[in-house]
Amino acid sequence: MGKTAGNRDWTQIYAIYGIEQWQTLVFLLFHAFFFSLLSVLFLIYFDQICLFLDSFFLSGAARLAAGFTGAVTALSAVCLLFAAANFVYSDVPLQYEMAQRMVSSVGDWSCVKTALDLGCGRGILLNAVATQLKKTGSSGRVVGLDRSKRTTLSTLRTAKLEGVQEYVTCREGDVRTLPFGDNYFDVVVSSVFVHTVGKEHGQKSVEAAAERMRVLGEIVRVVKPGGLCVVWDLLHVPEYVRRLQELKMEDIRVSERVTAFMAGSHIVTFRKPSELVAGPREVRLDWR
């Protein structure tokens, strides 16, 4: 399947992390196959379909209706196949590549003693952080927090497979009330997770937005003064930037747009100031 930027074989990476939401992939592929089959049947039996539709439409309109329906069916199949391909790419290769990009945002991992991965999931980002700690000979550790104990156990398994288990700790907890003290972590990272908080209320609801803002507040609370935060997420990045400005974070940067899971995404990096200073903060944006 080729090599990654780090010269690792994709088959090895898929073997470790697998497909997280395979039900979604099966759903997309099933419907893509169904619409593909339907469009082929329209093509093979086009004349017979036109004859059948002649009894319902005016003269000449039957062929137009059949042609339009067949075209829509074929287009639907193409769109579903594209969505399935984007899902497969986003689920492992893109997340792996973005994890490498996120950890490169931290200048010196040897100085990092405590790091947090919020919503660690399978551990792609978590293990990338642990790998950096291992490479630099740091005595630091990274904590992966997830809402599910079953997920944290699976994450520890992937850390062992990556050979970084001694640098990793996993905990089950509520991201809206982090089980850590103030100013605890040197670095906080999160990958395509924050947008899922409060989704039971509906992504565009006021309640969901309030819960996402609460998570951002918790991130700011637990990171040390001068500490760096790197958050990659979908959909709601502009509201994150506004909230970070309200919290008077420093050096807020927004990356260029990256399509992930058929949606726009950005990496937001910011630093907690050593001393809070009143006034607006500069934001460096790249919304392309």
N, C-alpha and C positions, 0 to 999 in steps of 0.2 A: 504493500500500500504506500510505499515511499517513506522518506525520512522527514522528521520534523526539523524545526530550526535548531534544535539541540541534538540532531543526529540520532534521535530515537525512532524506532520503528513504530508506526501507528498500530500495527497489530498487537504489539506489546502493551501500548497504552489502552487500547480497547479491552484487552484481556484483563487489565487491572481495574478499569473504571466502568466498563460496559456502557449500555444505554440506560439513562436514568428513568425516562418516562417512555418505555417501550410500547405501552398501550396507545399513546398518542401516535407513534410511528405506525403501528399496525392499523389504526383507524385511518390514517392518511393514505397508506398504501392500498388498503382494501377498497376505499372509495375511488382512488385513482385507477385501480384495475377495473372496477365496475364501470366507470364512465368511459374508460378506454374501450372496453368490450361493447358498450352501448354505441359508441361512435362508429366502431367497425361494423356493427349490425346495421346502423343507419346507412352506411356507405354501400354495403352488400345488397340490402333490400330497399334501396332508395325508391325505385320505381313502384314497388308494391306498396310502400308507405304512402307515396303520393296518390296512388289509386284509392287507398283507404281514406285519405284526408279529403279527396274530391267531394265526398258526400257531406262534408262539414263546411267547406270553404267555397268561395266563388271561383270561377274558372281561372286558372293560373296561380291563384293564391296558395293552392295546396303545395306546389313545388317550393314556393318561397317559404312557407311555414316549415316544411320538412327540412329544407336546407338550413334555415336559421336554427332550428332545434338541433340538428346534427352538428353545426358549427359550435354552438354553445356547449354541447356535450363534450366535443373534442377539446375545446378551450378549458373546460372544467378539469378534464383529465390532466392536461399540461400543467395547470395551476397547482393541482394537488400533488403531482410528481415534484414540481419545483419546491413546494412547501415541505414535502418529505425530505428532499435532498438538503434543504436549508436547516431542517430540524436535526438531521444526522450530523451535519457540519457544526452546527451550533452546540450540540450536546457534548461533544468531546473535543474535536480538533480546535474549534474556536475558543472554547473555555480553557484549553491547555495553553494556547498561544497567548490569550489575554492574561492568564495567570503569570506567565513569564514576563509579560510587559508590566504588570502591576508590581511584581517584586523588584523589577529594575528601577522603579520609581524611588525606592529607598536607597539612599546613597551608600550607607555603610552598615551592613547587617552584623558586623562583628561587635557593634556597640549596642545592639538590640538584645535585651535580656528577657523581655516579655512581649509577646505579640498575641493578637486575638483575630481569629477568622470568624466573622459573624455569619451564621447560617452556612456551616462548613459543608453540608451535603456529603457527597462521596469523598471529598478531600482533595480535589484537584488543586485548588489554590492553597489549601492548608499544607499539602505536601510540598508544593513549590516553595513556600516560606521555610518549611523545615529543611529543605534541600539547601537553601541559601545559608541558613544557620550552620548546617553541617559543613558546607564548603569553606566558610570563613573561620571555622574552628570556634564558633561562639558557644558559650555555656548556656545560652538562652533557650527558651522553650516557646512553642506556639500552642495556644489553647483553641480548640475548635468547639464552637457552641452551636447546638442544633436543638430543635423542638422535640425531636424523637430520639429515644434511647436506642431504638433499633438502628437508626441512621448512624449514631455515634459509634456503635459497635462495628458496623460495616466500615466506617471511616478508619478506625484503628487497624482493621485488616488491610486496607489499601496502604496505610502508612508502613506497615510491616513489609508489604510487598515492595514498596519503594525504598526500603532500608533506612527509614528515618524515624522509626517508632520511638527511639529514645528522646527525640526532640518534640514529641507530640503528646498532648493531653486532650481528651474530649470530654465535654460536659453537656448534659441535657439542661435546658433552661429556657426561660421566657425572654426573648430579645427586647421586649418592651420594658422589662425590669431586670437589667443585667445583674447576675449574682456576683458582682465584683465591686470592690471599693473605688472611691474617687481616685483619679490620677494614677491608675494601676499599670497601664500598658504603654510601652514605647511606641508601638505601631498597632493600628487596627485596620483590617482589610475585610472586604465583603464582595462577593461575586454573584451577580444576578439574583439577589435575595430580598433586598429591602422592599421591592415592589410587591412581593407576595404577602407582606404583613397587612392584615386587615382586609384581605381580599374577600372574606366571607361577607363583608358589608357591601361589596361591589367596588371595583377599581376606582370609579369616579366619584364615590360617595364622600361626604364630608368626614364621616367616621373613619374611613380607611386612610384618608389624607392625614387626619389627626394622629392616627397610630404610627404612620410612617415618620411623621415629624417627632413623635415621641422616641422612636428608635434612634433618629439622628441625635436627639438630645442625650440619649444614653451613651452613644458613641463618644460624644464630646465629653461627657462626664468621666468616663473611665480612662480616656487617653491622658497621658501625662502632659503637663505644660511643655511646649516645644515638640510634642509627639506628632507623628505623621499619620494621616488616615487616607486610605485609597479605596474608593467605592466604585465598582462597576455595576451599572444597573440599567434597566429598561424604563422607558415611558415617562418617568416622573422627575428626571434630572433637573429641569428648570425650577421646580418647587424645592428641590434639595438645595440648590444654589441660593435661593432667596432665604431659606431658613438658616443656612450657614452664615450668610451675611448678617442676619439678625443676631446670631450668636457671636458675631465679631471674630470669626475664624480668619486666619491669615493665609496668604498665598493660595487662594482658591483657583484651581485650574480645571478646565473642562476639555476633554479630548475631542477629536473629530468623531463624527457619527460612525458607528459600526452596526451593521444589520445583524441582529441575533434573534433567533426564533421569530422571524418575520416582523420584527419591530426594531425601531431605532434604539441604540444604546450609546452610552458615553461613560468614560472613566472620569470620576471627580476626585481630585486630590486636594487636600487642605491640611493646614498645620494649626494646632492649638497654640495660641500665643502664650508666651511665658508670663506676660501680664496683659490683662484685658485693657484695651484702650478704646475710648469712645470714638465714634466716627465710622464712615463707610469703608469697606475694604475693596481693594482692586480685585477684579475677577478676570482671569484670562480665559477666553472662550474660543472654541473652534467647533462651531455647530455644523460644519460641512457634512 
